Amino acid sequence: MVTIDVSSVANEDELHQLLQREFGFPDFYGRNWNAFWDAVSGLVSVPEHVRFTGWGAVG
């Protein structure tokens, strides 16, 4: 299981940067939801279980 803390994320771009780092997306990752889907559905191996923490701190 991978745990990703999003409590320091202030906007969508920061969230994509965090996801890129945590999941090991390639440098050409486009940092948008279409690119996210492309990455998790074929570019990288995503763990079976992912836990996100810190949602309450996002504002």
PDB file of N, CA, C and O in Angstrom:
ATOM      1  N   MET A   1       0.842  -1.175   0.000  1.00  0.00           N
ATOM      2  CA  MET A   1       0.000   0.000   0.000  1.00  0.00           C
ATOM      3  C   MET A   1       0.887   1.237   0.000  1.00  0.00           C
ATOM      4  O   MET A   1       1.911   1.293   0.681  1.00  0.00           O
ATOM      5  N   VAL A   2       0.472   2.213  -0.770  1.00  0.00           N
ATOM      6  CA  VAL A   2       1.147   3.507  -0.813  1.00  0.00           C
ATOM      7  C   VAL A   2       0.243   4.514  -0.109  1.00  0.00           C
ATOM      8  O   VAL A   2      -0.960   4.552  -0.365  1.00  0.00           O
ATOM      9  N   THR A   3       0.812   5.325   0.770  1.00  0.00           N
ATOM     10  CA  THR A   3       0.066   6.397   1.424  1.00  0.00           C
ATOM     11  C   THR A   3       0.587   7.720   0.897  1.00  0.00           C
ATOM     12  O   THR A   3       1.790   7.982   0.912  1.00  0.00           O
ATOM     13  N   ILE A   4      -0.336   8.553   0.428  1.00  0.00           N
ATOM     14  CA  ILE A   4       0.028   9.854  -0.121  1.00  0.00           C
ATOM     15  C   ILE A   4      -0.636  10.933   0.724  1.00  0.00           C
ATOM     16  O   ILE A   4      -1.860  10.971   0.848  1.00  0.00           O
ATOM     17  N   ASP A   5       0.178  11.808   1.303  1.00  0.00           N
ATOM     18  CA  ASP A   5      -0.318  12.902   2.141  1.00  0.00           C
ATOM     19  C   ASP A   5      -0.528  14.133   1.274  1.00  0.00           C
ATOM     20  O   ASP A   5       0.425  14.683   0.721  1.00  0.00           O
ATOM     21  N   VAL A   6      -1.773  14.560   1.157  1.00  0.00           N
ATOM     22  CA  VAL A   6      -2.106  15.712   0.325  1.00  0.00           C
ATOM     23  C   VAL A   6      -2.312  16.986   1.142  1.00  0.00           C
ATOM     24  O   VAL A   6      -2.796  17.987   0.613  1.00  0.00           O
ATOM     25  N   SER A   7      -1.951  16.960   2.423  1.00  0.00           N
ATOM     26  CA  SER A   7      -2.225  18.103   3.294  1.00  0.00           C
ATOM     27  C   SER A   7      -1.496  19.380   2.875  1.00  0.00           C
ATOM     28  O   SER A   7      -1.936  20.475   3.226  1.00  0.00           O
ATOM     29  N   SER A   8      -0.402  19.265   2.141  1.00  0.00           N
ATOM     30  CA  SER A   8       0.330  20.465   1.727  1.00  0.00           C
ATOM     31  C   SER A   8      -0.062  20.938   0.331  1.00  0.00           C
ATOM     32  O   SER A   8       0.476  21.932  -0.156  1.00  0.00           O
ATOM     33  N   VAL A   9      -0.985  20.244  -0.312  1.00  0.00           N
ATOM     34  CA  VAL A   9      -1.398  20.581  -1.673  1.00  0.00           C
ATOM     35  C   VAL A   9      -2.365  21.772  -1.642  1.00  0.00           C
ATOM     36  O   VAL A   9      -3.370  21.749  -0.932  1.00  0.00           O
ATOM     37  N   ALA A  10      -2.045  22.810  -2.422  1.00  0.00           N
ATOM     38  CA  ALA A  10      -2.871  24.018  -2.435  1.00  0.00           C
ATOM     39  C   ALA A  10      -3.674  24.173  -3.726  1.00  0.00           C
ATOM     40  O   ALA A  10      -4.626  24.952  -3.771  1.00  0.00           O
ATOM     41  N   ASN A  11      -3.297  23.436  -4.776  1.00  0.00           N
ATOM     42  CA  ASN A  11      -4.015  23.589  -6.041  1.00  0.00           C
ATOM     43  C   ASN A  11      -3.829  22.331  -6.896  1.00  0.00           C
ATOM     44  O   ASN A  11      -3.093  21.415  -6.529  1.00  0.00           O
ATOM     45  N   GLU A  12      -4.500  22.311  -8.020  1.00  0.00           N
ATOM     46  CA  GLU A  12      -4.477  21.127  -8.876  1.00  0.00           C
ATOM     47  C   GLU A  12      -3.078  20.821  -9.417  1.00  0.00           C
ATOM     48  O   GLU A  12      -2.695  19.655  -9.504  1.00  0.00           O
ATOM     49  N   ASP A  13      -2.320  21.845  -9.777  1.00  0.00           N
ATOM     50  CA  ASP A  13      -0.974  21.597 -10.302  1.00  0.00           C
ATOM     51  C   ASP A  13      -0.093  20.954  -9.234  1.00  0.00           C
ATOM     52  O   ASP A  13       0.669  20.034  -9.532  1.00  0.00           O
ATOM     53  N   GLU A  14      -0.192  21.426  -8.000  1.00  0.00           N
ATOM     54  CA  GLU A  14       0.593  20.816  -6.915  1.00  0.00           C
ATOM     55  C   GLU A  14       0.173  19.368  -6.687  1.00  0.00           C
ATOM     56  O   GLU A  14       1.014  18.523  -6.383  1.00  0.00           O
ATOM     57  N   LEU A  15      -1.119  19.072  -6.830  1.00  0.00           N
ATOM     58  CA  LEU A  15      -1.585  17.700  -6.699  1.00  0.00           C
ATOM     59  C   LEU A  15      -0.975  16.825  -7.790  1.00  0.00           C
ATOM     60  O   LEU A  15      -0.531  15.711  -7.514  1.00  0.00           O
ATOM     61  N   HIS A  16      -0.951  17.318  -9.015  1.00  0.00           N
ATOM     62  CA  HIS A  16      -0.358  16.544 -10.104  1.00  0.00           C
ATOM     63  C   HIS A  16       1.140  16.361  -9.905  1.00  0.00           C
ATOM     64  O   HIS A  16       1.677  15.302 -10.229  1.00  0.00           O
ATOM     65  N   GLN A  17       1.821  17.367  -9.381  1.00  0.00           N
ATOM     66  CA  GLN A  17       3.252  17.225  -9.095  1.00  0.00           C
ATOM     67  C   GLN A  17       3.478  16.130  -8.058  1.00  0.00           C
ATOM     68  O   GLN A  17       4.394  15.317  -8.190  1.00  0.00           O
ATOM     69  N   LEU A  18       2.638  16.115  -7.028  1.00  0.00           N
ATOM     70  CA  LEU A  18       2.741  15.108  -5.984  1.00  0.00           C
ATOM     71  C   LEU A  18       2.464  13.713  -6.547  1.00  0.00           C
ATOM     72  O   LEU A  18       3.203  12.770  -6.264  1.00  0.00           O
ATOM     73  N   LEU A  19       1.407  13.583  -7.338  1.00  0.00           N
ATOM     74  CA  LEU A  19       1.082  12.289  -7.936  1.00  0.00           C
ATOM     75  C   LEU A  19       2.199  11.817  -8.859  1.00  0.00           C
ATOM     76  O   LEU A  19       2.535  10.633  -8.879  1.00  0.00           O
ATOM     77  N   GLN A  20       2.771  12.740  -9.619  1.00  0.00           N
ATOM     78  CA  GLN A  20       3.876  12.390 -10.509  1.00  0.00           C
ATOM     79  C   GLN A  20       5.056  11.830  -9.713  1.00  0.00           C
ATOM     80  O   GLN A  20       5.639  10.812 -10.083  1.00  0.00           O
ATOM     81  N   ARG A  21       5.391  12.497  -8.638  1.00  0.00           N
ATOM     82  CA  ARG A  21       6.524  12.055  -7.808  1.00  0.00           C
ATOM     83  C   ARG A  21       6.224  10.713  -7.131  1.00  0.00           C
ATOM     84  O   ARG A  21       7.053   9.803  -7.165  1.00  0.00           O
ATOM     85  N   GLU A  22       5.054  10.588  -6.522  1.00  0.00           N
ATOM     86  CA  GLU A  22       4.733   9.393  -5.751  1.00  0.00           C
ATOM     87  C   GLU A  22       4.548   8.152  -6.617  1.00  0.00           C
ATOM     88  O   GLU A  22       4.913   7.053  -6.203  1.00  0.00           O
ATOM     89  N   PHE A  23       3.990   8.311  -7.806  1.00  0.00           N
ATOM     90  CA  PHE A  23       3.744   7.167  -8.675  1.00  0.00           C
ATOM     91  C   PHE A  23       4.850   6.946  -9.699  1.00  0.00           C
ATOM     92  O   PHE A  23       4.829   5.960 -10.436  1.00  0.00           O
ATOM     93  N   GLY A  24       5.816   7.860  -9.746  1.00  0.00           N
ATOM     94  CA  GLY A  24       6.928   7.694 -10.676  1.00  0.00           C
ATOM     95  C   GLY A  24       6.541   7.927 -12.124  1.00  0.00           C
ATOM     96  O   GLY A  24       7.044   7.258 -13.027  1.00  0.00           O
ATOM     97  N   PHE A  25       5.636   8.890 -12.343  1.00  0.00           N
ATOM     98  CA  PHE A  25       5.251   9.216 -13.711  1.00  0.00           C
ATOM     99  C   PHE A  25       6.455   9.795 -14.445  1.00  0.00           C
ATOM    100  O   PHE A  25       7.313  10.422 -13.824  1.00  0.00           O
ATOM    101  N   PRO A  26       6.528   9.594 -15.755  1.00  0.00           N
ATOM    102  CA  PRO A  26       7.680  10.089 -16.527  1.00  0.00           C
ATOM    103  C   PRO A  26       7.726  11.620 -16.578  1.00  0.00           C
ATOM    104  O   PRO A  26       6.743  12.296 -16.274  1.00  0.00           O
ATOM    105  N   ASP A  27       8.878  12.144 -16.965  1.00  0.00           N
ATOM    106  CA  ASP A  27       9.076  13.597 -17.042  1.00  0.00           C
ATOM    107  C   ASP A  27       8.087  14.272 -17.986  1.00  0.00           C
ATOM    108  O   ASP A  27       7.747  15.439 -17.795  1.00  0.00           O
ATOM    109  N   PHE A  28       7.625  13.550 -19.001  1.00  0.00           N
ATOM    110  CA  PHE A  28       6.697  14.158 -19.960  1.00  0.00           C
ATOM    111  C   PHE A  28       5.244  14.133 -19.494  1.00  0.00           C
ATOM    112  O   PHE A  28       4.349  14.498 -20.256  1.00  0.00           O
ATOM    113  N   TYR A  29       4.995  13.707 -18.246  1.00  0.00           N
ATOM    114  CA  TYR A  29       3.633  13.697 -17.699  1.00  0.00           C
ATOM    115  C   TYR A  29       3.024  15.095 -17.834  1.00  0.00           C
ATOM    116  O   TYR A  29       3.640  16.086 -17.441  1.00  0.00           O
ATOM    117  N   GLY A  30       1.826  15.167 -18.388  1.00  0.00           N
ATOM    118  CA  GLY A  30       1.200  16.445 -18.726  1.00  0.00           C
ATOM    119  C   GLY A  30       0.516  17.182 -17.596  1.00  0.00           C
ATOM    120  O   GLY A  30       0.028  18.292 -17.804  1.00  0.00           O
ATOM    121  N   ARG A  31       0.463  16.609 -16.410  1.00  0.00           N
ATOM    122  CA  ARG A  31      -0.148  17.240 -15.240  1.00  0.00           C
ATOM    123  C   ARG A  31      -1.580  17.707 -15.495  1.00  0.00           C
ATOM    124  O   ARG A  31      -1.937  18.850 -15.209  1.00  0.00           O
ATOM    125  N   ASN A  32      -2.382  16.812 -16.032  1.00  0.00           N
ATOM    126  CA  ASN A  32      -3.819  17.034 -16.168  1.00  0.00           C
ATOM    127  C   ASN A  32      -4.480  15.666 -16.031  1.00  0.00           C
ATOM    128  O   ASN A  32      -3.791  14.647 -16.004  1.00  0.00           O
ATOM    129  N   TRP A  33      -5.809  15.634 -15.945  1.00  0.00           N
ATOM    130  CA  TRP A  33      -6.491  14.370 -15.649  1.00  0.00           C
ATOM    131  C   TRP A  33      -6.432  13.391 -16.810  1.00  0.00           C
ATOM    132  O   TRP A  33      -6.431  12.182 -16.581  1.00  0.00           O
ATOM    133  N   ASN A  34      -6.382  13.868 -18.042  1.00  0.00           N
ATOM    134  CA  ASN A  34      -6.209  12.955 -19.173  1.00  0.00           C
ATOM    135  C   ASN A  34      -4.834  12.291 -19.113  1.00  0.00           C
ATOM    136  O   ASN A  34      -4.706  11.091 -19.352  1.00  0.00           O
ATOM    137  N   ALA A  35      -3.817  13.075 -18.794  1.00  0.00           N
ATOM    138  CA  ALA A  35      -2.468  12.524 -18.667  1.00  0.00           C
ATOM    139  C   ALA A  35      -2.382  11.559 -17.485  1.00  0.00           C
ATOM    140  O   ALA A  35      -1.680  10.550 -17.552  1.00  0.00           O
ATOM    141  N   PHE A  36      -3.095  11.873 -16.407  1.00  0.00           N
ATOM    142  CA  PHE A  36      -3.130  10.981 -15.253  1.00  0.00           C
ATOM    143  C   PHE A  36      -3.685   9.622 -15.660  1.00  0.00           C
ATOM    144  O   PHE A  36      -3.107   8.585 -15.334  1.00  0.00           O
ATOM    145  N   TRP A  37      -4.813   9.632 -16.376  1.00  0.00           N
ATOM    146  CA  TRP A  37      -5.411   8.374 -16.800  1.00  0.00           C
ATOM    147  C   TRP A  37      -4.446   7.592 -17.706  1.00  0.00           C
ATOM    148  O   TRP A  37      -4.281   6.382 -17.551  1.00  0.00           O
ATOM    149  N   ASP A  38      -3.824   8.287 -18.634  1.00  0.00           N
ATOM    150  CA  ASP A  38      -2.861   7.621 -19.513  1.00  0.00           C
ATOM    151  C   ASP A  38      -1.736   6.977 -18.704  1.00  0.00           C
ATOM    152  O   ASP A  38      -1.314   5.858 -18.994  1.00  0.00           O
ATOM    153  N   ALA A  39      -1.260   7.690 -17.693  1.00  0.00           N
ATOM    154  CA  ALA A  39      -0.147   7.189 -16.883  1.00  0.00           C
ATOM    155  C   ALA A  39      -0.549   5.963 -16.074  1.00  0.00           C
ATOM    156  O   ALA A  39       0.173   4.967 -16.062  1.00  0.00           O
ATOM    157  N   VAL A  40      -1.705   6.025 -15.390  1.00  0.00           N
ATOM    158  CA  VAL A  40      -2.086   4.913 -14.518  1.00  0.00           C
ATOM    159  C   VAL A  40      -2.650   3.731 -15.295  1.00  0.00           C
ATOM    160  O   VAL A  40      -2.734   2.623 -14.765  1.00  0.00           O
ATOM    161  N   SER A  41      -3.033   3.957 -16.540  1.00  0.00           N
ATOM    162  CA  SER A  41      -3.597   2.844 -17.303  1.00  0.00           C
ATOM    163  C   SER A  41      -2.598   2.205 -18.261  1.00  0.00           C
ATOM    164  O   SER A  41      -2.953   1.305 -19.022  1.00  0.00           O
ATOM    165  N   GLY A  42      -1.341   2.670 -18.226  1.00  0.00           N
ATOM    166  CA  GLY A  42      -0.403   2.029 -19.133  1.00  0.00           C
ATOM    167  C   GLY A  42       1.053   2.384 -18.992  1.00  0.00           C
ATOM    168  O   GLY A  42       1.912   1.635 -19.459  1.00  0.00           O
ATOM    169  N   LEU A  43       1.367   3.512 -18.356  1.00  0.00           N
ATOM    170  CA  LEU A  43       2.768   3.920 -18.286  1.00  0.00           C
ATOM    171  C   LEU A  43       3.488   3.431 -17.036  1.00  0.00           C
ATOM    172  O   LEU A  43       4.681   3.131 -17.083  1.00  0.00           O
ATOM    173  N   VAL A  44       2.785   3.351 -15.941  1.00  0.00           N
ATOM    174  CA  VAL A  44       3.403   2.947 -14.674  1.00  0.00           C
ATOM    175  C   VAL A  44       2.553   1.874 -14.016  1.00  0.00           C
ATOM    176  O   VAL A  44       1.375   1.703 -14.332  1.00  0.00           O
ATOM    177  N   SER A  45       3.167   1.169 -13.109  1.00  0.00           N
ATOM    178  CA  SER A  45       2.449   0.184 -12.316  1.00  0.00           C
ATOM    179  C   SER A  45       1.987   0.849 -11.027  1.00  0.00           C
ATOM    180  O   SER A  45       2.805   1.290 -10.219  1.00  0.00           O
ATOM    181  N   VAL A  46       0.686   0.917 -10.841  1.00  0.00           N
ATOM    182  CA  VAL A  46       0.116   1.553  -9.654  1.00  0.00           C
ATOM    183  C   VAL A  46      -0.189   0.454  -8.631  1.00  0.00           C
ATOM    184  O   VAL A  46      -0.736  -0.591  -8.983  1.00  0.00           O
ATOM    185  N   PRO A  47       0.165   0.695  -7.371  1.00  0.00           N
ATOM    186  CA  PRO A  47      -0.135  -0.308  -6.342  1.00  0.00           C
ATOM    187  C   PRO A  47      -1.638  -0.610  -6.287  1.00  0.00           C
ATOM    188  O   PRO A  47      -2.468   0.231  -6.632  1.00  0.00           O
ATOM    189  N   GLU A  48      -1.960  -1.801  -5.855  1.00  0.00           N
ATOM    190  CA  GLU A  48      -3.359  -2.205  -5.758  1.00  0.00           C
ATOM    191  C   GLU A  48      -4.126  -1.337  -4.762  1.00  0.00           C
ATOM    192  O   GLU A  48      -5.315  -1.078  -4.948  1.00  0.00           O
ATOM    193  N   HIS A  49      -3.449  -0.891  -3.707  1.00  0.00           N
ATOM    194  CA  HIS A  49      -4.089  -0.070  -2.678  1.00  0.00           C
ATOM    195  C   HIS A  49      -3.319   1.235  -2.522  1.00  0.00           C
ATOM    196  O   HIS A  49      -2.103   1.238  -2.328  1.00  0.00           O
ATOM    197  N   VAL A  50      -4.042   2.328  -2.609  1.00  0.00           N
ATOM    198  CA  VAL A  50      -3.469   3.656  -2.403  1.00  0.00           C
ATOM    199  C   VAL A  50      -4.341   4.364  -1.379  1.00  0.00           C
ATOM    200  O   VAL A  50      -5.565   4.394  -1.501  1.00  0.00           O
ATOM    201  N   ARG A  51      -3.699   4.929  -0.376  1.00  0.00           N
ATOM    202  CA  ARG A  51      -4.417   5.643   0.682  1.00  0.00           C
ATOM    203  C   ARG A  51      -4.011   7.108   0.625  1.00  0.00           C
ATOM    204  O   ARG A  51      -2.823   7.431   0.633  1.00  0.00           O
ATOM    205  N   PHE A  52      -5.002   7.994   0.567  1.00  0.00           N
ATOM    206  CA  PHE A  52      -4.756   9.433   0.587  1.00  0.00           C
ATOM    207  C   PHE A  52      -5.099   9.958   1.966  1.00  0.00           C
ATOM    208  O   PHE A  52      -6.167   9.661   2.501  1.00  0.00           O
ATOM    209  N   THR A  53      -4.193  10.740   2.547  1.00  0.00           N
ATOM    210  CA  THR A  53      -4.430  11.362   3.840  1.00  0.00           C
ATOM    211  C   THR A  53      -4.302  12.869   3.693  1.00  0.00           C
ATOM    212  O   THR A  53      -3.704  13.356   2.733  1.00  0.00           O
ATOM    213  N   GLY A  54      -4.864  13.605   4.641  1.00  0.00           N
ATOM    214  CA  GLY A  54      -4.709  15.045   4.670  1.00  0.00           C
ATOM    215  C   GLY A  54      -5.763  15.808   3.893  1.00  0.00           C
ATOM    216  O   GLY A  54      -5.625  17.018   3.716  1.00  0.00           O
ATOM    217  N   TRP A  55      -6.814  15.145   3.420  1.00  0.00           N
ATOM    218  CA  TRP A  55      -7.844  15.859   2.658  1.00  0.00           C
ATOM    219  C   TRP A  55      -8.471  16.981   3.454  1.00  0.00           C
ATOM    220  O   TRP A  55      -8.802  18.024   2.890  1.00  0.00           O
ATOM    221  N   GLY A  56      -8.641  16.795   4.741  1.00  0.00           N
ATOM    222  CA  GLY A  56      -9.263  17.820   5.575  1.00  0.00           C
ATOM    223  C   GLY A  56      -8.472  19.108   5.632  1.00  0.00           C
ATOM    224  O   GLY A  56      -9.036  20.170   5.892  1.00  0.00           O
ATOM    225  N   ALA A  57      -7.171  19.030   5.391  1.00  0.00           N
ATOM    226  CA  ALA A  57      -6.317  20.202   5.451  1.00  0.00           C
ATOM    227  C   ALA A  57      -6.311  20.992   4.149  1.00  0.00           C
ATOM    228  O   ALA A  57      -5.825  22.122   4.104  1.00  0.00           O
ATOM    229  N   VAL A  58      -6.850  20.397   3.096  1.00  0.00           N
ATOM    230  CA  VAL A  58      -6.846  21.061   1.787  1.00  0.00           C
ATOM    231  C   VAL A  58      -7.922  22.124   1.784  1.00  0.00           C
ATOM    232  O   VAL A  58      -9.060  21.860   2.173  1.00  0.00           O
ATOM    233  N   GLY A  59      -7.581  23.309   1.354  1.00  0.00           N
ATOM    234  CA  GLY A  59      -8.600  24.340   1.379  1.00  0.00           C
ATOM    235  C   GLY A  59      -8.338  25.328   0.353  1.00  0.00           C
ATOM    236  O   GLY A  59      -9.095  26.289   0.214  1.00  0.00           O
TER     237      GLY A  59
END
